[in-house]
Amino acid sequence: MPDTPTVTARGPISRPTPLRQAVYEALTELIVNGSLTPGQHLVEADLAESLGVSRQPVREALQRLRTAGWVDLRPSQGAFVHSPTAEECAQLLSVRALLETHSARGAAQHATSRDLARLWELQQAGLRALAAGDARAVVEANAALHGHITRLSRNAVLAELIPQVDRRVRWYYMPIARPRGKDAWNEHARIIEAIGEGAADRAEELMRRHTRNTTDFYCRQIAAVAGRGD
């Protein structure tokens, strides 16, 4: 019986990203960063021209975006960017709160002085973006700060789970990044201080309040828009 050939690993196989996947990722990021806004009509021909592709991969991407909850397809009307509801927001951010309170506790238990210095650098980046009125930069800085706290928790499961909700959290956070900004970054500072002091219980509680405040603020914004009939 011939020997089974041995396969020597040479690293990941390099292959080009399928066009439909690239279009899907591009459209998702345009929604997340606010270039395509909730309720906006998505015209296949316009999107194809903007992305420099044919209409077919755009059509396929829109179907995937509908399945993922980023886009609504309305009969006889076409595709529209999904408008998140208060209930959707509350559900997602409640999950995020559970994960991130554990992250804050872990970070307080494990962070080094170098880790703490990096947190303050990310805090300053957020404050600069806020002062410049750059909502996208504020959102990215917010994600970077929260992501670093997760890494400092030294919890591999948390590090795997949180990125699964991060993109949608960034999407929800975009419209409130500036009006919520000052309070949010003041709360960040208190969380960083607690982490630096190794105060795990306090860091956890401060993160719980922070995520609850963000959820409440977003839901009030949703209710205000609905009340205006926008």
Disulfide bonds with the S-S distance in Angstrom:
none
